[in-house]
Amino acid sequence: MERFFRSLKTEWSKAWLYQGQAEADVLLCLTHYYNHKRPHSFNGYKTPMDAESLAG
């Protein structure tokens, strides 16, 4: 979880003008980038979705 928040702060955060913009960007980060495109060393450098599909 700490790694996720570090990535969110360094790769995605910016000066949002509105709360809605911040919420939309965080949701986009979680649902599209972090789970589907960003490989994780813990998962053998697979994305979380790829690792989960192999486990189930």
CYANA upper distance limits for C-alpha pairs under 8 A (distance plus 0.5 A):
  1 MET  CA      5 PHE  CA      6.93
  2 GLU  CA      6 ARG  CA      6.70
  3 ARG  CA      7 SER  CA      6.69
  4 PHE  CA      8 LEU  CA      6.59
  5 PHE  CA      9 LYS  CA      6.56
  6 ARG  CA     10 THR  CA      6.61
  7 SER  CA     11 GLU  CA      5.96
  7 SER  CA     12 TRP  CA      7.75
  8 LEU  CA     12 TRP  CA      5.54
  8 LEU  CA     13 SER  CA      6.66
  8 LEU  CA     26 VAL  CA      8.23
  8 LEU  CA     29 CYS  CA      8.12
  9 LYS  CA     13 SER  CA      5.37
 12 TRP  CA     25 ASP  CA      8.07
 12 TRP  CA     26 VAL  CA      8.31
 12 TRP  CA     29 CYS  CA      7.85
 16 TRP  CA     21 GLN  CA      6.81
 16 TRP  CA     22 ALA  CA      6.43
 17 LEU  CA     21 GLN  CA      7.68
 18 TYR  CA     22 ALA  CA      7.17
 19 GLN  CA     23 GLU  CA      6.68
 20 GLY  CA     24 ALA  CA      6.57
 21 GLN  CA     25 ASP  CA      6.64
 22 ALA  CA     26 VAL  CA      6.66
 23 GLU  CA     27 LEU  CA      6.62
 24 ALA  CA     28 LEU  CA      6.60
 25 ASP  CA     29 CYS  CA      6.53
 26 VAL  CA     30 LEU  CA      6.69
 27 LEU  CA     31 THR  CA      6.46
 28 LEU  CA     32 HIS  CA      6.02
 28 LEU  CA     33 TYR  CA      7.40
 29 CYS  CA     33 TYR  CA      5.57
 29 CYS  CA     34 TYR  CA      6.27
 30 LEU  CA     34 TYR  CA      5.61
 30 LEU  CA     35 ASN  CA      6.72
 31 THR  CA     35 ASN  CA      6.47
 31 THR  CA     36 HIS  CA      7.83
 32 HIS  CA     36 HIS  CA      6.11
 32 HIS  CA     37 LYS  CA      7.60
 33 TYR  CA     37 LYS  CA      5.48
 33 TYR  CA     38 ARG  CA      6.61
 34 TYR  CA     38 ARG  CA      5.61
 34 TYR  CA     47 THR  CA      8.25
 34 TYR  CA     48 PRO  CA      8.38
 35 ASN  CA     47 THR  CA      6.52
 35 ASN  CA     48 PRO  CA      5.65
 35 ASN  CA     49 MET  CA      6.26
 36 HIS  CA     47 THR  CA      6.21
 36 HIS  CA     48 PRO  CA      7.22
 36 HIS  CA     49 MET  CA      6.30
 36 HIS  CA     50 ASP  CA      8.08
 37 LYS  CA     47 THR  CA      6.56
 38 ARG  CA     46 LYS  CA      8.35
 38 ARG  CA     47 THR  CA      6.08
 39 PRO  CA     43 ASN  CA      8.16
 39 PRO  CA     45 TYR  CA      5.31
 39 PRO  CA     46 LYS  CA      5.24
 39 PRO  CA     47 THR  CA      4.81
 39 PRO  CA     48 PRO  CA      7.84
 40 HIS  CA     44 GLY  CA      7.23
 40 HIS  CA     45 TYR  CA      5.19
 40 HIS  CA     46 LYS  CA      6.31
 40 HIS  CA     47 THR  CA      6.49
 40 HIS  CA     48 PRO  CA      7.80
 41 SER  CA     45 TYR  CA      5.05
 41 SER  CA     46 LYS  CA      7.90
 43 ASN  CA     47 THR  CA      7.60
 43 ASN  CA     48 PRO  CA      7.60
 43 ASN  CA     51 ALA  CA      6.68
 46 LYS  CA     50 ASP  CA      6.46
 46 LYS  CA     51 ALA  CA      6.44
 47 THR  CA     51 ALA  CA      6.67
 48 PRO  CA     52 GLU  CA      6.59
 49 MET  CA     53 SER  CA      6.61
 50 ASP  CA     54 LEU  CA      6.87
 51 ALA  CA     55 ALA  CA      6.86
 52 GLU  CA     56 GLY  CA      6.76
